[in-house]
Every structure is written in C-alpha cells, then in structure tokens.
C-alpha cells in the first residue's frame, strides 16, 4: 500500500480541520488508501488479461446481449461514486466472447476514475477490438452521487 497515498489522506483530514490523531481517525488514512486502491484496481488490469483466450469460433450472426451488469465507479471530477447497470450488445462475425468476460471488461473500466460517457466508449471499443464485431452497443444507466449529495 502506498505510504504517500496514506499521507495524502492524512493531509486531507488536516485540511478539513480534523485531528487525524484522534481515536476515530487513527486508521482512516490507511483504510481510505486501501479502499481507493481497491476502487481503482482497474488500472492494474488489461483487456488481454481479462479475455484470456475466451474467444470462440461461432457461426452465430445474431445479436448477443448481456444486460444488467452491475457497475461501480468513481467520478473523475469529484471522486464520488456512480453506481448503475451496463447493457452490452454486439453482432458477432465468426467469433463470440465468453459472456462472463463482458462483465469483467465492464468492471475493469469502471474501476478507474471515470465519467460515464468515457466508460461507455471504452467498453464498446474493447468489445469491438476483441471480437471484430459488425457492431457494438453499450448503454449505461447510473446514479451519480456527485449529483445527489
């Protein structure tokens, strides 16, 4: 775990006028650092690592749809969560991707600092790149805490 990240959280507490040495906040920089690293673990992953060869020959040329993929991300502007569901569809051209890999691709890109528009495009581009699909569509429905709190 990054000691500099812990120090930055300590500095944030000080900047807010809090005492990071009081009982309730003693471990907060450590916990917040660990949480942020988990919430942003998508930076440590790649599409190739996730797909891991799970691309299969298929004569299917009908649309493949995976709906209601839960996603959790952080708004890159406010560092507040946005939570929702992604719906991913593509038209295969000779190969199909293992269905669980689609959800993992969504999670990989969601676990980065994001805006919903870029997240949607990154998912679509990755599915297109991996499958060579005739077409890809991604719809994300999300609630943004930066708009609600």
Order of alpha helices (4+ residues) and beta strands (2+ residues): alpha-alpha-alpha-beta-beta-beta-beta-alpha-beta-alpha-beta-alpha
